[in-house]
Amino acid sequence: MPTVLRLDGLRVVIYPADHRPAHVHVIGAEGEAVFVLNCPDGPPHLRESYGFSRHGELRILKELAAHLSVLCPKWSEIHGDF
């Protein structure tokens, strides 16, 4: 389970044996959430969340949108097409 990005104590993970569409799992002390990236241009959106507050989810969305230029190529590197 490669961590592809760290955001203020959160791990952003792309699982090697995962499915499309391109998405990431964000794991932290509060819980875990899955965000669909909508590569290559976004915007990402929340698919499911367990434990994060709405404020936390919105903060993560903003950070993921700012890092699409890293996350989308990383998804392609691991899985091929978006």
PDB file as gemmi writes it, atoms N, CA and C in Angstrom:
CRYST1    1.000    1.000    1.000  90.00  90.00  90.00 P 1                      
ATOM      1  N   MET A   1       0.843  -1.166   0.000  1.00  0.00           N  
ATOM      2  CA  MET A   1       0.000   0.000   0.000  1.00  0.00           C  
ATOM      3  C   MET A   1       0.885   1.224   0.000  1.00  0.00           C  
ATOM      4  N   PRO A   2       1.253   1.708  -1.169  1.00  0.00           N  
ATOM      5  CA  PRO A   2       2.170   2.835  -1.246  1.00  0.00           C  
ATOM      6  C   PRO A   2       1.525   4.154  -0.828  1.00  0.00           C  
ATOM      7  N   THR A   3       2.176   4.818   0.094  1.00  0.00           N  
ATOM      8  CA  THR A   3       1.785   6.177   0.449  1.00  0.00           C  
ATOM      9  C   THR A   3       2.371   7.087  -0.623  1.00  0.00           C  
ATOM     10  N   VAL A   4       1.509   7.807  -1.326  1.00  0.00           N  
ATOM     11  CA  VAL A   4       1.974   8.635  -2.435  1.00  0.00           C  
ATOM     12  C   VAL A   4       2.072  10.112  -2.055  1.00  0.00           C  
ATOM     13  N   LEU A   5       1.498  10.469  -0.892  1.00  0.00           N  
ATOM     14  CA  LEU A   5       1.515  11.860  -0.453  1.00  0.00           C  
ATOM     15  C   LEU A   5       1.182  11.889   1.028  1.00  0.00           C  
ATOM     16  N   ARG A   6       1.747  12.860   1.724  1.00  0.00           N  
ATOM     17  CA  ARG A   6       1.400  13.095   3.132  1.00  0.00           C  
ATOM     18  C   ARG A   6       0.880  14.516   3.262  1.00  0.00           C  
ATOM     19  N   LEU A   7      -0.241  14.653   3.988  1.00  0.00           N  
ATOM     20  CA  LEU A   7      -0.880  15.954   4.187  1.00  0.00           C  
ATOM     21  C   LEU A   7      -1.145  16.146   5.674  1.00  0.00           C  
ATOM     22  N   ASP A   8      -0.353  16.936   6.336  1.00  0.00           N  
ATOM     23  CA  ASP A   8      -0.594  17.273   7.748  1.00  0.00           C  
ATOM     24  C   ASP A   8      -0.977  16.059   8.591  1.00  0.00           C  
ATOM     25  N   GLY A   9      -0.156  15.034   8.579  1.00  0.00           N  
ATOM     26  CA  GLY A   9      -0.413  13.844   9.383  1.00  0.00           C  
ATOM     27  C   GLY A   9      -1.323  12.819   8.735  1.00  0.00           C  
ATOM     28  N   LEU A  10      -1.786  13.073   7.537  1.00  0.00           N  
ATOM     29  CA  LEU A  10      -2.628  12.125   6.805  1.00  0.00           C  
ATOM     30  C   LEU A  10      -1.791  11.432   5.738  1.00  0.00           C  
ATOM     31  N   ARG A  11      -2.096  10.161   5.509  1.00  0.00           N  
ATOM     32  CA  ARG A  11      -1.442   9.429   4.421  1.00  0.00           C  
ATOM     33  C   ARG A  11      -2.413   9.319   3.253  1.00  0.00           C  
ATOM     34  N   VAL A  12      -1.939   9.630   2.067  1.00  0.00           N  
ATOM     35  CA  VAL A  12      -2.723   9.467   0.851  1.00  0.00           C  
ATOM     36  C   VAL A  12      -2.166   8.235   0.151  1.00  0.00           C  
ATOM     37  N   VAL A  13      -3.033   7.237  -0.031  1.00  0.00           N  
ATOM     38  CA  VAL A  13      -2.604   5.910  -0.468  1.00  0.00           C  
ATOM     39  C   VAL A  13      -3.321   5.521  -1.762  1.00  0.00           C  
ATOM     40  N   ILE A  14      -2.581   4.886  -2.663  1.00  0.00           N  
ATOM     41  CA  ILE A  14      -3.155   4.220  -3.838  1.00  0.00           C  
ATOM     42  C   ILE A  14      -2.813   2.740  -3.704  1.00  0.00           C  
ATOM     43  N   TYR A  15      -3.839   1.907  -3.598  1.00  0.00           N  
ATOM     44  CA  TYR A  15      -3.622   0.459  -3.474  1.00  0.00           C  
ATOM     45  C   TYR A  15      -3.282  -0.137  -4.840  1.00  0.00           C  
ATOM     46  N   PRO A  16      -2.242  -0.968  -4.919  1.00  0.00           N  
ATOM     47  CA  PRO A  16      -1.819  -1.534  -6.204  1.00  0.00           C  
ATOM     48  C   PRO A  16      -2.858  -2.425  -6.873  1.00  0.00           C  
ATOM     49  N   ALA A  17      -3.676  -3.132  -6.120  1.00  0.00           N  
ATOM     50  CA  ALA A  17      -4.645  -4.056  -6.712  1.00  0.00           C  
ATOM     51  C   ALA A  17      -6.053  -3.463  -6.708  1.00  0.00           C  
ATOM     52  N   ASP A  18      -6.157  -2.156  -6.777  1.00  0.00           N  
ATOM     53  CA  ASP A  18      -7.452  -1.480  -6.683  1.00  0.00           C  
ATOM     54  C   ASP A  18      -8.083  -1.330  -8.059  1.00  0.00           C  
ATOM     55  N   HIS A  19      -9.251  -0.765  -8.114  1.00  0.00           N  
ATOM     56  CA  HIS A  19     -10.078  -0.657  -9.316  1.00  0.00           C  
ATOM     57  C   HIS A  19     -10.195   0.794  -9.771  1.00  0.00           C  
ATOM     58  N   ARG A  20     -10.672   0.980 -10.987  1.00  0.00           N  
ATOM     59  CA  ARG A  20     -10.979   2.310 -11.504  1.00  0.00           C  
ATOM     60  C   ARG A  20     -12.346   2.718 -11.004  1.00  0.00           C  
ATOM     61  N   PRO A  21     -12.691   3.979 -10.990  1.00  0.00           N  
ATOM     62  CA  PRO A  21     -11.942   5.117 -11.482  1.00  0.00           C  
ATOM     63  C   PRO A  21     -10.794   5.481 -10.550  1.00  0.00           C  
ATOM     64  N   ALA A  22      -9.909   6.335 -11.048  1.00  0.00           N  
ATOM     65  CA  ALA A  22      -8.748   6.768 -10.262  1.00  0.00           C  
ATOM     66  C   ALA A  22      -9.225   7.384  -8.957  1.00  0.00           C  
ATOM     67  N   HIS A  23      -8.705   6.872  -7.853  1.00  0.00           N  
ATOM     68  CA  HIS A  23      -9.093   7.365  -6.536  1.00  0.00           C  
ATOM     69  C   HIS A  23      -7.972   7.135  -5.538  1.00  0.00           C  
ATOM     70  N   VAL A  24      -8.076   7.804  -4.402  1.00  0.00           N  
ATOM     71  CA  VAL A  24      -7.108   7.635  -3.325  1.00  0.00           C  
ATOM     72  C   VAL A  24      -7.843   7.375  -2.023  1.00  0.00           C  
ATOM     73  N   HIS A  25      -7.152   6.701  -1.122  1.00  0.00           N  
ATOM     74  CA  HIS A  25      -7.624   6.493   0.240  1.00  0.00           C  
ATOM     75  C   HIS A  25      -6.812   7.440   1.115  1.00  0.00           C  
ATOM     76  N   VAL A  26      -7.489   8.207   1.943  1.00  0.00           N  
ATOM     77  CA  VAL A  26      -6.822   9.127   2.856  1.00  0.00           C  
ATOM     78  C   VAL A  26      -7.025   8.579   4.266  1.00  0.00           C  
ATOM     79  N   ILE A  27      -5.907   8.310   4.945  1.00  0.00           N  
ATOM     80  CA  ILE A  27      -5.936   7.643   6.239  1.00  0.00           C  
ATOM     81  C   ILE A  27      -5.288   8.533   7.286  1.00  0.00           C  
ATOM     82  N   GLY A  28      -5.979   8.712   8.399  1.00  0.00           N  
ATOM     83  CA  GLY A  28      -5.447   9.520   9.488  1.00  0.00           C  
ATOM     84  C   GLY A  28      -6.012   9.054  10.812  1.00  0.00           C  
ATOM     85  N   ALA A  29      -5.660   9.735  11.873  1.00  0.00           N  
ATOM     86  CA  ALA A  29      -6.117   9.363  13.209  1.00  0.00           C  
ATOM     87  C   ALA A  29      -7.640   9.446  13.338  1.00  0.00           C  
ATOM     88  N   GLU A  30      -8.258  10.364  12.581  1.00  0.00           N  
ATOM     89  CA  GLU A  30      -9.708  10.532  12.647  1.00  0.00           C  
ATOM     90  C   GLU A  30     -10.468   9.426  11.935  1.00  0.00           C  
ATOM     91  N   GLY A  31      -9.870   8.836  10.903  1.00  0.00           N  
ATOM     92  CA  GLY A  31     -10.571   7.818  10.140  1.00  0.00           C  
ATOM     93  C   GLY A  31      -9.968   7.616   8.778  1.00  0.00           C  
ATOM     94  N   GLU A  32     -10.820   7.201   7.851  1.00  0.00           N  
ATOM     95  CA  GLU A  32     -10.394   6.948   6.474  1.00  0.00           C  
ATOM     96  C   GLU A  32     -11.478   7.451   5.533  1.00  0.00           C  
ATOM     97  N   ALA A  33     -11.052   7.957   4.387  1.00  0.00           N  
ATOM     98  CA  ALA A  33     -11.989   8.420   3.362  1.00  0.00           C  
ATOM     99  C   ALA A  33     -11.443   8.062   1.993  1.00  0.00           C  
ATOM    100  N   VAL A  34     -12.355   7.936   1.041  1.00  0.00           N  
ATOM    101  CA  VAL A  34     -11.988   7.640  -0.340  1.00  0.00           C  
ATOM    102  C   VAL A  34     -12.451   8.801  -1.206  1.00  0.00           C  
ATOM    103  N   PHE A  35     -11.530   9.302  -2.026  1.00  0.00           N  
ATOM    104  CA  PHE A  35     -11.814  10.425  -2.911  1.00  0.00           C  
ATOM    105  C   PHE A  35     -11.537  10.012  -4.340  1.00  0.00           C  
ATOM    106  N   VAL A  36     -12.520  10.199  -5.231  1.00  0.00           N  
ATOM    107  CA  VAL A  36     -12.335   9.981  -6.661  1.00  0.00           C  
ATOM    108  C   VAL A  36     -11.631  11.213  -7.212  1.00  0.00           C  
ATOM    109  N   LEU A  37     -10.564  11.002  -7.975  1.00  0.00           N  
ATOM    110  CA  LEU A  37      -9.725  12.110  -8.431  1.00  0.00           C  
ATOM    111  C   LEU A  37     -10.259  12.835  -9.665  1.00  0.00           C  
ATOM    112  N   ASN A  38     -11.040  12.147 -10.501  1.00  0.00           N  
ATOM    113  CA  ASN A  38     -11.504  12.729 -11.770  1.00  0.00           C  
ATOM    114  C   ASN A  38     -10.330  13.233 -12.604  1.00  0.00           C  
ATOM    115  N   CYS A  39      -9.345  12.374 -12.768  1.00  0.00           N  
ATOM    116  CA  CYS A  39      -8.146  12.706 -13.537  1.00  0.00           C  
ATOM    117  C   CYS A  39      -8.490  12.918 -14.998  1.00  0.00           C  
ATOM    118  N   PRO A  40      -7.740  13.752 -15.654  1.00  0.00           N  
ATOM    119  CA  PRO A  40      -6.546  14.431 -15.171  1.00  0.00           C  
ATOM    120  C   PRO A  40      -6.801  15.811 -14.575  1.00  0.00           C  
ATOM    121  N   ASP A  41      -8.001  16.366 -14.766  1.00  0.00           N  
ATOM    122  CA  ASP A  41      -8.220  17.762 -14.407  1.00  0.00           C  
ATOM    123  C   ASP A  41      -9.051  18.001 -13.150  1.00  0.00           C  
ATOM    124  N   GLY A  42      -9.633  16.929 -12.568  1.00  0.00           N  
ATOM    125  CA  GLY A  42     -10.442  17.106 -11.380  1.00  0.00           C  
ATOM    126  C   GLY A  42     -11.777  17.749 -11.710  1.00  0.00           C  
ATOM    127  N   PRO A  43     -12.454  18.241 -10.730  1.00  0.00           N  
ATOM    128  CA  PRO A  43     -12.055  18.259  -9.326  1.00  0.00           C  
ATOM    129  C   PRO A  43     -12.336  16.917  -8.661  1.00  0.00           C  
ATOM    130  N   PRO A  44     -11.565  16.600  -7.621  1.00  0.00           N  
ATOM    131  CA  PRO A  44     -11.843  15.377  -6.877  1.00  0.00           C  
ATOM    132  C   PRO A  44     -13.164  15.504  -6.123  1.00  0.00           C  
ATOM    133  N   HIS A  45     -13.769  14.358  -5.816  1.00  0.00           N  
ATOM    134  CA  HIS A  45     -14.969  14.380  -4.972  1.00  0.00           C  
ATOM    135  C   HIS A  45     -14.928  13.226  -3.979  1.00  0.00           C  
ATOM    136  N   LEU A  46     -15.621  13.410  -2.902  1.00  0.00           N  
ATOM    137  CA  LEU A  46     -15.675  12.423  -1.837  1.00  0.00           C  
ATOM    138  C   LEU A  46     -16.591  11.277  -2.239  1.00  0.00           C  
ATOM    139  N   ARG A  47     -16.100  10.038  -2.127  1.00  0.00           N  
ATOM    140  CA  ARG A  47     -16.933   8.864  -2.381  1.00  0.00           C  
ATOM    141  C   ARG A  47     -17.487   8.300  -1.085  1.00  0.00           C  
ATOM    142  N   GLU A  48     -16.626   8.202  -0.070  1.00  0.00           N  
ATOM    143  CA  GLU A  48     -17.079   7.705   1.234  1.00  0.00           C  
ATOM    144  C   GLU A  48     -16.110   8.149   2.315  1.00  0.00           C  
ATOM    145  N   SER A  49     -16.635   8.282   3.529  1.00  0.00           N  
ATOM    146  CA  SER A  49     -15.817   8.760   4.634  1.00  0.00           C  
ATOM    147  C   SER A  49     -16.264   8.106   5.930  1.00  0.00           C  
ATOM    148  N   TYR A  50     -15.294   7.718   6.726  1.00  0.00           N  
ATOM    149  CA  TYR A  50     -15.551   7.095   8.032  1.00  0.00           C  
ATOM    150  C   TYR A  50     -14.702   7.804   9.081  1.00  0.00           C  
ATOM    151  N   GLY A  51     -15.333   8.690   9.845  1.00  0.00           N  
ATOM    152  CA  GLY A  51     -14.644   9.312  10.961  1.00  0.00           C  
ATOM    153  C   GLY A  51     -14.217  10.748  10.776  1.00  0.00           C  
ATOM    154  N   PHE A  52     -14.034  11.209   9.548  1.00  0.00           N  
ATOM    155  CA  PHE A  52     -13.632  12.593   9.339  1.00  0.00           C  
ATOM    156  C   PHE A  52     -14.835  13.517   9.497  1.00  0.00           C  
ATOM    157  N   SER A  53     -14.604  14.694  10.047  1.00  0.00           N  
ATOM    158  CA  SER A  53     -15.651  15.713  10.127  1.00  0.00           C  
ATOM    159  C   SER A  53     -15.873  16.294   8.733  1.00  0.00           C  
ATOM    160  N   ARG A  54     -16.969  16.983   8.548  1.00  0.00           N  
ATOM    161  CA  ARG A  54     -17.228  17.628   7.250  1.00  0.00           C  
ATOM    162  C   ARG A  54     -16.138  18.665   6.956  1.00  0.00           C  
ATOM    163  N   HIS A  55     -15.730  19.383   7.973  1.00  0.00           N  
ATOM    164  CA  HIS A  55     -14.643  20.356   7.816  1.00  0.00           C  
ATOM    165  C   HIS A  55     -13.356  19.658   7.370  1.00  0.00           C  
ATOM    166  N   GLY A  56     -13.060  18.514   7.981  1.00  0.00           N  
ATOM    167  CA  GLY A  56     -11.875  17.745   7.607  1.00  0.00           C  
ATOM    168  C   GLY A  56     -11.950  17.250   6.173  1.00  0.00           C  
ATOM    169  N   GLU A  57     -13.133  16.789   5.770  1.00  0.00           N  
ATOM    170  CA  GLU A  57     -13.312  16.314   4.396  1.00  0.00           C  
ATOM    171  C   GLU A  57     -13.079  17.442   3.388  1.00  0.00           C  
ATOM    172  N   LEU A  58     -13.614  18.613   3.684  1.00  0.00           N  
ATOM    173  CA  LEU A  58     -13.441  19.758   2.776  1.00  0.00           C  
ATOM    174  C   LEU A  58     -11.985  20.189   2.695  1.00  0.00           C  
ATOM    175  N   ARG A  59     -11.297  20.146   3.824  1.00  0.00           N  
ATOM    176  CA  ARG A  59      -9.865  20.492   3.842  1.00  0.00           C  
ATOM    177  C   ARG A  59      -9.076  19.512   2.978  1.00  0.00           C  
ATOM    178  N   ILE A  60      -9.392  18.223   3.104  1.00  0.00           N  
ATOM    179  CA  ILE A  60      -8.705  17.197   2.314  1.00  0.00           C  
ATOM    180  C   ILE A  60      -8.995  17.402   0.823  1.00  0.00           C  
ATOM    181  N   LEU A  61     -10.256  17.664   0.475  1.00  0.00           N  
ATOM    182  CA  LEU A  61     -10.604  17.908  -0.934  1.00  0.00           C  
ATOM    183  C   LEU A  61      -9.770  19.037  -1.523  1.00  0.00           C  
ATOM    184  N   LYS A  62      -9.633  20.111  -0.779  1.00  0.00           N  
ATOM    185  CA  LYS A  62      -8.854  21.260  -1.251  1.00  0.00           C  
ATOM    186  C   LYS A  62      -7.392  20.871  -1.475  1.00  0.00           C  
ATOM    187  N   GLU A  63      -6.834  20.106  -0.547  1.00  0.00           N  
ATOM    188  CA  GLU A  63      -5.437  19.665  -0.673  1.00  0.00           C  
ATOM    189  C   GLU A  63      -5.260  18.716  -1.855  1.00  0.00           C  
ATOM    190  N   LEU A  64      -6.193  17.774  -2.018  1.00  0.00           N  
ATOM    191  CA  LEU A  64      -6.086  16.834  -3.133  1.00  0.00           C  
ATOM    192  C   LEU A  64      -6.171  17.563  -4.471  1.00  0.00           C  
ATOM    193  N   ALA A  65      -7.069  18.549  -4.572  1.00  0.00           N  
ATOM    194  CA  ALA A  65      -7.194  19.323  -5.812  1.00  0.00           C  
ATOM    195  C   ALA A  65      -5.883  20.024  -6.147  1.00  0.00           C  
ATOM    196  N   ALA A  66      -5.200  20.501  -5.130  1.00  0.00           N  
ATOM    197  CA  ALA A  66      -3.925  21.194  -5.336  1.00  0.00           C  
ATOM    198  C   ALA A  66      -2.803  20.240  -5.737  1.00  0.00           C  
ATOM    199  N   HIS A  67      -3.000  18.934  -5.509  1.00  0.00           N  
ATOM    200  CA  HIS A  67      -1.945  17.950  -5.794  1.00  0.00           C  
ATOM    201  C   HIS A  67      -2.307  16.978  -6.927  1.00  0.00           C  
ATOM    202  N   LEU A  68      -3.323  17.305  -7.729  1.00  0.00           N  
ATOM    203  CA  LEU A  68      -3.700  16.414  -8.840  1.00  0.00           C  
ATOM    204  C   LEU A  68      -2.553  16.169  -9.801  1.00  0.00           C  
ATOM    205  N   SER A  69      -1.693  17.147  -9.972  1.00  0.00           N  
ATOM    206  CA  SER A  69      -0.576  16.996 -10.914  1.00  0.00           C  
ATOM    207  C   SER A  69       0.420  15.938 -10.450  1.00  0.00           C  
ATOM    208  N   VAL A  70       0.364  15.567  -9.187  1.00  0.00           N  
ATOM    209  CA  VAL A  70       1.191  14.486  -8.644  1.00  0.00           C  
ATOM    210  C   VAL A  70       0.382  13.192  -8.575  1.00  0.00           C  
ATOM    211  N   LEU A  71      -0.853  13.292  -8.121  1.00  0.00           N  
ATOM    212  CA  LEU A  71      -1.665  12.099  -7.861  1.00  0.00           C  
ATOM    213  C   LEU A  71      -2.104  11.380  -9.138  1.00  0.00           C  
ATOM    214  N   CYS A  72      -2.520  12.117 -10.147  1.00  0.00           N  
ATOM    215  CA  CYS A  72      -2.983  11.464 -11.381  1.00  0.00           C  
ATOM    216  C   CYS A  72      -1.855  10.702 -12.092  1.00  0.00           C  
ATOM    217  N   PRO A  73      -0.669  11.282 -12.259  1.00  0.00           N  
ATOM    218  CA  PRO A  73       0.421  10.504 -12.849  1.00  0.00           C  
ATOM    219  C   PRO A  73       0.805   9.293 -11.999  1.00  0.00           C  
ATOM    220  N   LYS A  74       0.705   9.420 -10.683  1.00  0.00           N  
ATOM    221  CA  LYS A  74       1.033   8.289  -9.812  1.00  0.00           C  
ATOM    222  C   LYS A  74       0.019   7.168 -10.006  1.00  0.00           C  
ATOM    223  N   TRP A  75      -1.278   7.521 -10.131  1.00  0.00           N  
ATOM    224  CA  TRP A  75      -2.301   6.502 -10.403  1.00  0.00           C  
ATOM    225  C   TRP A  75      -1.962   5.798 -11.726  1.00  0.00           C  
ATOM    226  N   SER A  76      -1.628   6.573 -12.759  1.00  0.00           N  
ATOM    227  CA  SER A  76      -1.285   5.995 -14.068  1.00  0.00           C  
ATOM    228  C   SER A  76      -0.060   5.101 -13.982  1.00  0.00           C  
ATOM    229  N   GLU A  77       0.907   5.501 -13.209  1.00  0.00           N  
ATOM    230  CA  GLU A  77       2.117   4.692 -13.034  1.00  0.00           C  
ATOM    231  C   GLU A  77       1.778   3.330 -12.429  1.00  0.00           C  
ATOM    232  N   ILE A  78       0.844   3.306 -11.491  1.00  0.00           N  
ATOM    233  CA  ILE A  78       0.485   2.045 -10.803  1.00  0.00           C  
ATOM    234  C   ILE A  78      -0.534   1.237 -11.588  1.00  0.00           C  
ATOM    235  N   HIS A  79      -1.533   1.924 -12.218  1.00  0.00           N  
ATOM    236  CA  HIS A  79      -2.686   1.227 -12.821  1.00  0.00           C  
ATOM    237  C   HIS A  79      -2.852   1.404 -14.319  1.00  0.00           C  
ATOM    238  N   GLY A  80      -2.120   2.291 -14.929  1.00  0.00           N  
ATOM    239  CA  GLY A  80      -2.361   2.574 -16.333  1.00  0.00           C  
ATOM    240  C   GLY A  80      -3.383   3.686 -16.465  1.00  0.00           C  
ATOM    241  N   ASP A  81      -4.342   3.510 -17.363  1.00  0.00           N  
ATOM    242  CA  ASP A  81      -5.351   4.554 -17.618  1.00  0.00           C  
ATOM    243  C   ASP A  81      -6.124   4.923 -16.366  1.00  0.00           C  
ATOM    244  N   PHE A  82      -6.721   6.123 -16.424  1.00  0.00           N  
ATOM    245  CA  PHE A  82      -7.521   6.614 -15.318  1.00  0.00           C  
ATOM    246  C   PHE A  82      -8.821   5.865 -15.247  1.00  0.00           C  
TER     247      PHE A  82                                                      
END                                                                             
